[in-house]
Amino acid sequence: MQSKADPMPQERSFNLGRINWRENIVYICFAGVLLFFAVTIGDKGFLTVSNLFNIARTTAMIAVISIAMTFIISSGELDLSVGSTAALAALVSALAIQAGYGFLGGLIAGLLCGVAVGLVNGFFVTALSIPSFLVTLGMMQLVRGIDMRITYTNPVPFRNATFDMVFGPGTIGVVPTLFLWAVAVAILGHVVLRYTPFGRQVLATGGNREAARYSGINTKRVKIICFLITGVGAALAGMLWTGMMGTARYNFGEGAELAAIAAVILGGTSLFGGKGTIIGTFVGALLIGTINNGLIIMGLDVSEQMMVAGAIIVLAVAFGKKPSR
């Protein structure tokens, strides 16, 4: 009896030793960051319920963009235009409501902006075989210029009770509405990427495009849909920003593309495609939001915050690098 029982602890120990720390680094870092700030600035209000809810509220937009970005990165592409697309959707949605088209008109107008940008990106990448980095880099500048031109950099304030209720900074119970949007998008993204044929097609396309194509997958269609997802996700984030601020501004989403990429890679998605995790991305976005909040409470100036953010992106790429065999 003893000889049969002996191998079991060894087997468990062996399996625990084979846990891939790269796949769990985001959870380890998140716990470590929370502990660090709890010890260093816990007496300055970091651990208060209001501040934790503030982190959840201000992180929601980056989380939504990051979840959408997970699809495009998993397919082997990249979208740098999400930040400027968010601002465009915010401005167009606010202008539509201001013009009297109501909540539904503003919602449709904002989402159509995301669809349009996604289709243009997808067309140039798939039909003309231009690298997505170059296409979306150019689109980022183009759309940001449109954002500035629409209102000549003036903010667009507006009031709409339905918009404020759906996208505003209020709460349902005690949980911020904005955070509930991020959770809902995360659940939907997780189900689609992990449990649907389309999700498997995305991962297959990013893992080996030629093999996926020979197996009958329309890889161009998959990538276009992924660009549409990032466009619509960015548009939704733009309207969430508008709801939180009570106004639309041309500079919404500045730097969001870099924060989203960092969240995606830190979360465990491969920068080279073929592997993606929505839950990891969601935690990665919360990690970045927590770091930003902690640095502000610690009194760091903007330049120091940017230095830390840049270091996070470098580390994200390092963690996303495939280990040599």
C-alpha positions as CSV (number, residue, x, y, z in Angstrom):
1,M,0.0,0.0,0.0
2,Q,2.8,2.4,0.9
3,S,4.6,1.8,-2.3
4,K,1.5,2.6,-4.4
5,A,0.9,5.8,-2.6
6,D,4.4,7.1,-2.7
7,P,4.5,8.1,-6.4
8,M,1.4,10.3,-6.1
9,P,3.0,13.2,-4.2
10,Q,6.0,13.0,-6.5
11,E,3.7,13.2,-9.5
12,R,1.9,16.3,-8.1
13,S,5.2,17.9,-7.3
14,F,6.4,17.2,-10.9
15,N,3.3,18.7,-12.4
16,L,3.5,21.8,-10.2
17,G,7.1,22.2,-11.3
18,R,6.0,22.3,-14.9
19,I,3.6,25.2,-14.5
20,N,4.4,27.8,-17.1
21,W,5.1,30.9,-15.1
22,R,4.8,33.0,-18.3
23,E,1.1,32.1,-18.6
24,N,0.5,33.3,-15.0
25,I,2.8,36.3,-14.7
26,V,0.0,38.8,-15.0
27,Y,-1.8,37.3,-12.0
28,I,1.5,37.2,-10.0
29,C,2.3,40.8,-10.9
30,F,-1.2,42.0,-10.1
31,A,-1.1,40.5,-6.7
32,G,2.4,41.9,-6.1
33,V,1.4,45.4,-7.2
34,L,-1.6,45.4,-5.0
35,L,0.5,44.3,-2.0
36,F,3.2,46.9,-2.8
37,F,0.8,49.8,-2.9
38,A,-1.2,48.5,0.0
39,V,2.0,48.6,2.1
40,T,3.4,51.8,0.8
41,I,0.4,54.0,0.3
42,G,-2.4,52.1,2.1
43,D,-2.6,54.9,4.6
44,K,-3.1,57.5,1.8
45,G,-6.4,56.0,0.7
46,F,-5.3,53.4,-1.9
47,L,-7.3,50.6,-0.2
48,T,-10.5,52.6,0.3
49,V,-13.6,51.2,-1.5
50,S,-14.0,54.5,-3.3
51,N,-10.5,54.4,-4.7
52,L,-10.8,50.8,-5.8
53,F,-14.0,51.6,-7.6
54,N,-12.2,54.6,-9.1
55,I,-9.6,52.2,-10.5
56,A,-12.3,50.0,-11.9
57,R,-14.1,53.0,-13.5
58,T,-11.1,54.6,-15.1
59,T,-9.7,51.3,-16.3
60,A,-12.9,50.2,-18.1
61,M,-12.2,51.9,-21.4
62,I,-8.7,50.5,-21.7
63,A,-10.1,47.1,-20.8
64,V,-12.7,47.2,-23.6
65,I,-10.1,48.3,-26.1
66,S,-7.6,45.6,-24.9
67,I,-10.2,42.8,-25.1
68,A,-10.9,43.8,-28.7
69,M,-7.2,44.1,-29.4
70,T,-6.7,40.5,-28.2
71,F,-8.6,39.2,-31.3
72,I,-6.5,41.1,-33.8
73,I,-3.2,40.2,-32.1
74,S,-4.2,36.6,-31.8
75,S,-4.8,36.6,-35.5
76,G,-1.2,37.8,-36.1
77,E,-2.0,41.4,-36.8
78,L,-1.9,44.8,-35.0
79,D,-4.1,47.8,-34.7
80,L,-2.6,51.1,-33.7
81,S,-5.6,53.2,-34.7
82,V,-7.9,52.3,-31.7
83,G,-7.2,55.4,-29.7
84,S,-8.0,57.9,-32.4
85,T,-11.0,55.8,-33.4
86,A,-12.3,56.0,-29.9
87,A,-12.1,59.8,-30.0
88,L,-13.8,59.9,-33.4
89,A,-16.7,57.8,-32.2
90,A,-17.0,60.0,-29.1
91,L,-17.2,63.2,-31.1
92,V,-19.5,61.9,-33.8
93,S,-21.9,60.3,-31.2
94,A,-22.0,63.6,-29.2
95,L,-22.6,65.7,-32.3
96,A,-25.4,63.4,-33.4
97,I,-27.1,63.7,-30.0
98,Q,-26.5,67.4,-29.9
99,A,-28.1,67.7,-33.3
100,G,-31.3,66.1,-32.0
101,Y,-30.9,62.5,-33.2
102,G,-31.3,61.1,-29.6
103,F,-29.5,58.3,-27.9
104,L,-30.1,55.7,-30.5
105,G,-28.9,58.0,-33.3
106,G,-25.7,58.8,-31.3
107,L,-25.1,55.2,-30.5
108,I,-25.4,54.1,-34.2
109,A,-23.3,57.0,-35.4
110,G,-20.5,56.2,-33.0
111,L,-20.5,52.5,-33.7
112,L,-20.5,53.1,-37.5
113,C,-17.3,55.1,-37.0
114,G,-15.7,52.0,-35.6
115,V,-17.0,49.8,-38.4
116,A,-15.8,52.2,-41.0
117,V,-12.2,52.4,-39.6
118,G,-12.1,48.7,-39.1
119,L,-13.2,48.0,-42.7
120,V,-10.6,50.4,-44.1
121,N,-7.9,48.8,-42.1
122,G,-9.0,45.3,-43.0
123,F,-9.2,46.1,-46.7
124,F,-5.7,47.5,-46.9
125,V,-4.2,44.6,-44.9
126,T,-6.0,41.8,-46.6
127,A,-6.6,43.0,-50.1
128,L,-3.4,45.0,-50.7
129,S,-1.2,42.9,-48.4
130,I,0.2,46.0,-46.6
131,P,1.5,45.2,-43.1
132,S,-1.0,46.1,-40.4
133,F,1.5,48.0,-38.5
134,L,2.0,50.5,-41.3
135,V,-1.7,50.6,-42.2
136,T,-2.9,51.3,-38.7
137,L,-0.1,53.7,-38.0
138,G,-1.2,55.8,-40.9
139,M,-4.8,55.4,-40.0
140,M,-4.0,56.5,-36.4
141,Q,-2.6,59.8,-37.7
142,L,-5.4,60.3,-40.3
143,V,-8.2,59.7,-37.9
144,R,-6.6,61.8,-35.2
145,G,-6.4,64.7,-37.7
146,I,-10.1,64.2,-38.5
147,D,-10.8,64.3,-34.7
148,M,-9.0,67.7,-34.4
149,R,-10.7,69.0,-37.6
150,I,-14.3,68.1,-36.7
151,T,-14.6,70.6,-33.9
152,Y,-11.2,72.4,-34.3
153,T,-10.2,70.8,-31.0
154,N,-13.2,72.2,-29.1
155,P,-15.0,69.9,-26.7
156,V,-18.5,68.8,-27.4
157,P,-20.7,69.0,-24.3
158,F,-24.2,67.5,-24.4
159,R,-26.9,66.2,-22.1
160,N,-28.9,63.1,-22.7
161,A,-30.5,61.2,-19.8
162,T,-30.4,57.8,-21.6
163,F,-26.8,58.2,-22.6
164,D,-25.8,59.2,-19.1
165,M,-27.7,56.2,-17.7
166,V,-26.1,53.7,-20.1
167,F,-22.6,55.0,-20.4
168,G,-22.3,57.4,-17.5
169,P,-20.2,57.3,-14.3
170,G,-23.1,56.0,-12.2
171,T,-23.4,52.7,-10.4
172,I,-25.7,49.7,-10.4
173,G,-25.9,48.9,-6.8
174,V,-22.4,49.7,-5.6
175,V,-20.6,48.6,-8.8
176,P,-19.7,51.3,-11.4
177,T,-21.6,51.0,-14.6
178,L,-18.4,51.5,-16.6
179,F,-16.8,48.5,-15.0
180,L,-19.9,46.4,-15.6
181,W,-19.5,47.2,-19.3
182,A,-15.9,46.0,-19.2
183,V,-16.9,42.8,-17.4
184,A,-19.7,42.2,-19.9
185,V,-17.3,42.7,-22.9
186,A,-14.8,40.4,-21.2
187,I,-17.3,37.6,-20.8
188,L,-18.5,37.9,-24.4
189,G,-14.9,38.0,-25.7
190,H,-13.9,35.0,-23.6
191,V,-16.8,32.9,-24.8
192,V,-16.3,33.9,-28.5
193,L,-12.5,33.3,-28.5
194,R,-12.5,30.1,-26.5
195,Y,-15.8,28.3,-27.3
196,T,-16.8,29.3,-30.8
197,P,-15.6,28.2,-34.3
198,F,-14.7,31.8,-35.1
199,G,-12.4,31.9,-32.0
200,R,-10.6,28.7,-33.2
201,Q,-10.3,30.2,-36.6
202,V,-8.7,33.4,-35.2
203,L,-6.1,31.4,-33.3
204,A,-5.5,29.1,-36.2
205,T,-5.0,32.1,-38.5
206,G,-2.5,33.7,-36.1
207,G,-0.7,30.4,-35.5
208,N,-0.1,29.4,-39.1
209,R,-1.9,31.3,-41.8
210,E,-0.9,29.0,-44.6
211,A,-2.0,25.9,-42.7
212,A,-5.2,27.5,-41.7
213,R,-5.9,28.5,-45.3
214,Y,-5.2,24.9,-46.5
215,S,-7.6,23.6,-43.9
216,G,-10.4,25.6,-45.4
217,I,-10.4,28.7,-43.2
218,N,-10.9,32.0,-45.0
219,T,-8.1,33.8,-43.3
220,K,-8.8,37.2,-45.0
221,R,-12.4,37.1,-43.8
222,V,-11.2,36.3,-40.3
223,K,-8.8,39.2,-40.2
224,I,-11.4,41.6,-41.5
225,I,-13.8,40.6,-38.8
226,C,-11.0,41.0,-36.2
227,F,-10.4,44.6,-37.5
228,L,-14.1,45.2,-37.2
229,I,-14.0,44.0,-33.6
230,T,-11.2,46.4,-32.7
231,G,-13.0,49.2,-34.5
232,V,-16.3,48.6,-32.7
233,G,-14.5,48.0,-29.4
234,A,-12.7,51.3,-29.7
235,A,-16.0,53.1,-30.6
236,L,-17.6,51.7,-27.5
237,A,-14.7,52.8,-25.4
238,G,-15.0,56.3,-26.9
239,M,-18.6,56.5,-25.9
240,L,-17.8,55.2,-22.4
241,W,-15.2,58.0,-22.1
242,T,-17.8,60.5,-23.2
243,G,-20.3,59.2,-20.6
244,M,-17.7,59.4,-17.8
245,M,-16.5,62.9,-18.7
246,G,-19.9,64.3,-19.8
247,T,-18.3,65.7,-22.9
248,A,-16.5,64.5,-26.0
249,R,-12.9,65.5,-26.8
250,Y,-10.5,65.0,-29.7
251,N,-7.8,63.7,-27.4
252,F,-9.7,60.8,-26.0
253,G,-7.7,57.6,-26.3
254,E,-4.3,59.2,-26.7
255,G,-1.8,56.4,-25.8
256,A,-4.6,53.9,-25.4
257,E,-3.2,51.7,-28.2
258,L,0.1,51.2,-26.3
259,A,-1.6,50.6,-23.0
260,A,-3.9,48.0,-24.7
261,I,-1.0,46.2,-26.4
262,A,0.8,46.1,-23.0
263,A,-2.3,44.7,-21.3
264,V,-2.8,42.1,-24.0
265,I,0.8,40.8,-24.0
266,L,1.1,40.9,-20.2
267,G,-2.1,38.9,-20.1
268,G,-0.6,36.0,-21.9
269,T,-1.5,36.6,-25.5
270,S,1.3,35.9,-27.9
271,L,2.5,39.0,-29.8
272,F,3.2,36.7,-32.7
273,G,-0.4,35.4,-32.9
274,G,-1.9,31.9,-32.4
275,K,-2.5,32.3,-28.7
276,G,-4.9,34.5,-26.8
277,T,-6.6,34.9,-23.5
278,I,-9.3,37.3,-22.7
279,I,-9.3,36.8,-18.9
280,G,-5.5,37.5,-18.9
281,T,-6.0,40.6,-20.9
282,F,-8.7,41.9,-18.5
283,V,-6.4,41.4,-15.6
284,G,-3.6,43.0,-17.5
285,A,-5.7,46.1,-18.1
286,L,-6.6,46.2,-14.3
287,L,-2.9,45.9,-13.6
288,I,-2.0,48.9,-15.7
289,G,-4.9,50.9,-14.2
290,T,-3.8,50.0,-10.7
291,I,-0.2,51.0,-11.4
292,N,-1.3,54.4,-12.8
293,N,-3.5,55.0,-9.9
294,G,-0.8,54.1,-7.4
295,L,1.7,56.3,-9.0
296,I,-0.6,59.3,-8.9
297,I,-1.3,58.8,-5.2
298,M,2.4,58.5,-4.6
299,G,2.8,62.0,-6.2
300,L,4.8,61.1,-9.3
301,D,4.7,63.7,-12.1
302,V,3.6,62.9,-15.6
303,S,7.1,62.3,-16.9
304,E,7.8,59.7,-14.3
305,Q,4.4,58.0,-15.0
306,M,5.3,57.9,-18.7
307,M,8.7,56.3,-17.8
308,V,7.0,53.6,-15.8
309,A,4.4,53.0,-18.5
310,G,7.2,52.7,-21.1
311,A,9.0,50.1,-18.9
312,I,5.7,48.1,-18.7
313,I,5.5,48.0,-22.5
314,V,9.1,46.8,-22.8
315,L,8.5,44.1,-20.2
316,A,5.3,43.1,-22.0
317,V,7.1,42.5,-25.2
318,A,9.8,40.6,-23.3
319,F,7.3,38.3,-21.6
320,G,5.5,37.8,-25.0
321,K,8.6,36.7,-26.7
322,K,8.6,33.0,-27.7
323,P,11.3,31.1,-25.7
324,S,14.1,29.7,-27.9
325,R,14.1,25.9,-28.3
